[in-house]
Amino acid sequence: MKTILKLKWPILIGLIILTAALFLLAPNLTEQAEEAGSFQLSEDASSQQAADILADAGAAAQTISVVIPMESELDDSMRDTLEQMVADIEAMGEPVTSVLNPVESEELEEQLISEDGETILIPITLDGSDEEVNQVADEIRKNVIPSDLTAYITGEAIINNDVNISAQEGLKRTEIITVILIFGLLLAVFRSIVTPFIPLVAVGISYLLSQSIVAFFIDWFGFPVSNYTQIFLVAILFGIGTDYCILLLSRYKEELSSGHGVEDAIVNTYRTAGRTLLISGLAVFIGFSAIGFADFPIFKSAVAVAVGIFVLLLVLFTVVPFFMAVLKEKLFWPSKKSASHSDSKIWIWMSKLSINRPLLSMLVVAIITVPLLFTYDNDLSFNTVDEIGGEYESVKGLRAIEDGFGKGESLPVQVIFKSDDALTNEETIPYFELVSREVEKIDGVDSVRAITRPTGDVIEELYVDEQLGLLADGLTEARDGLGEVQAGLAEIETNLSNIAGQTGGSGGIGEAAAGLGQLNDQLGQVTQGLQQTGNIQQTVGALTQISGGLTEIEQGLQGAAGQTGELGAGLGQLAEGVASANEGLAEIEGGLTEASEMMQSMSDSDSVRATGLFIPEGTLDEEEFEQVFDRYTFADETGVMMEVILAEDPYSPEAIDTVAEIKETVERSTVATPLEDADIAFGGIASINSDLQDISSNDFTNTVAIMLVSLFIVLAVLFRSLIMPLYMIGSLLLTYYTSIAIAELIFVNGLGFDGISWAVPFFGFVMLVALGVDYSIFLLDRFREESFNGISVRKAMYTSMAKMGTVIITAAIILAGTFGAMMPSGVLSLVQIATIVVTGLLLYGLLVLPLLIPAISVSFDRGVWWPFGNRNRENK
């Protein structure tokens, strides 16, 4: 420390130059956070796989909607306005790829105008990045939507952009409020105009330097970053940096009040409080470094705080001693009590209970905290919309869609199938209907849109039972047709018989009549056999033979018709009649042949037995299927998409449960089918939230375990005890779960949210434990210092509480205040994190730490140092 004091000016100047240079040269951390995105799911997440499949296939189009709430009926003027808006949007060109006109046809009106007529949608498909999508939205707002028309633009990219904007605006408010709050609190604590500037200058340098280093690390090493990064850097560095400054300045006052000179006071301050500060800083550094073991980039982004803690310690050991040495006693000007140090009367009073009656003290803590623990249900919310509130345009648009078309319609779940081969042949497509049918049975699913049901309604004509019904109708028509042919041939036979009687059977007319009679008898037998057996193939064969006989008779009659006179004309007409009957038989034969081939195809088809569907050859080449293929296939038909419309809000916890059932059902339904080997992934907000739930839960468990084990090891080494780290960490766990239970009571039971925002438990735990451990270190390191003087454990704890009480309470209030500055941010997750941390810090500083920690410590007596013992290794 003496060397630092000698070089104080070069060190300060060099640090200022370095900070300024890095600040000017560093990339923009805010822009880096926006580019990183809102979720940053891992490649293993199903929703990310779905996004990757679509992106690789060039099908990663995004959809936004212009939502128009109607206050009156749709008239011709409004229709013209809609037509013009659609034309203007189409004229914008790339990245706009298509626009649906809600008044183009009756079919589109049914889909894009709500049943009550109060909501109109103009869906717009774009092939571009989130930034490009939002640029298009801005242009539509400025140049397309009439100024006198109320309309909202919404979509996933728009909502995420509003979340980013809200977070950045919240950061600005938090920075301003934090500085003002800290200055006011320090002014009240030290009653000095000069003193508050010291922590603000030190922490300000730390923040600017840390921000620049983190920004470089992101560029150079792919350091994790999110919207939380800057906010946490501000809150933690200003909060904990101020706490550390209070610890140093309070000890400096104590040293000055003992009569030491300025330099000796500084050296003694850093020998004692500086050691405590290093231990605390190391514990916080390790706590936030442990986050680096998380898999989720958003969670890992808080590891930037570890960089900030390292820089903060560097600044506190250089900048603060500079001001101590330069300002001397004037550092506390104009307070007349600058050279005196007062013990904490509150903690002295509380020590009478915790030290003298430890069991009662522990009981008091239990009575206050344990009942709250039993109210905690761990309800989580994944509703991004709640993050920003209802004043944003994207949220208003989403609510209008939900009111007009149903909540699930706004953001469906996408089921993506991708294979190396085409999935759109007649044998494979029926299996998509099989999957759709099974998914539709799930509670929480409203409908399914797929290649076999493009509007969500089943195409009955594709089902075998429907087709067999049509075949049965066809056979009835065939029998009726054969009866008509038979009646016609009987009439021809009668006429031929009459002519044969007039001519004496000359010219073979009698034989023709007899042959026609025989053929007609055979036709009657064929008709009867078809009716009795339904044997189409046998019927077709018999009709072929009869048709051949009719052809011979027709030719004979045509030859006989060469005679002149009425007889020739009559024979010609009879020949034409036979030809017509033969044509009728040919049509019936062709129809029966087609039916026979279709039935044979059904018999040979595996999909018919498995799905109950049959797609006749050539059906998929029809024009009406072209639009269906355009919508539900991609990558040259090697990819197929299904849309599952949920009955619940896609952001709700129920939707996450439904997605889990959808995944299980799809997996089960594709076993032993042509879709079994296809890559299957699930997209959409509900699927993203399902992945978030799994990833955040696993990361929370793993990271917390690593963090607690790391803290235990560090504390055990520093305090040379295995007992103290156990109850230090245990007290923090008790505080955390009590605090989050209180937050749940406020936001879920009180304000009606679905749950605590999904990221809050992780960040709340990390913040509260990493920061709260500081205060137990403040107390117990002073306890360690006092116990080296050979006094009893009770006496050492009493003195420590008296000396450190004011410091800890002040530090807790200031740190709680810095997190409280996040309350006006307007971002729900930040408000909830702030609630947990503020509640926890105050609970810990005013209840758990003064009542529980001393009670446990004195209960162990000298055993608190087990197994190493309390050896005096310092000079008295």
KAMOFEN-V664495 format. One record per helix or strand of 2 or more residues. SS is the DSSP state (a for helix, b for strand). FROM is the first residue (numbers start at 1). TO is the last residue. If there is no record, write none. Layout:
SS:FROM:TO ; SS:FROM:TO
This chain:
a:2:6 ; a:8:25 ; a:29:36 ; a:46:56 ; b:62:69 ; a:76:90 ; b:96:99 ; a:106:112 ; b:119:126 ; a:130:143 ; b:152:154 ; a:156:190 ; a:195:221 ; a:227:257 ; a:262:293 ; a:297:316 ; a:319:332 ; a:345:354 ; a:358:373 ; b:380:381 ; a:384:388 ; a:393:405 ; a:407:410 ; b:413:418 ; a:426:440 ; b:445:450 ; a:460:462 ; a:464:503 ; a:506:533 ; a:536:560 ; a:566:604 ; a:606:611 ; a:619:621 ; a:624:632 ; b:633:634 ; b:639:646 ; a:653:669 ; b:679:683 ; a:685:719 ; a:723:750 ; b:756:757 ; a:760:787 ; a:793:820 ; a:823:825 ; a:828:865
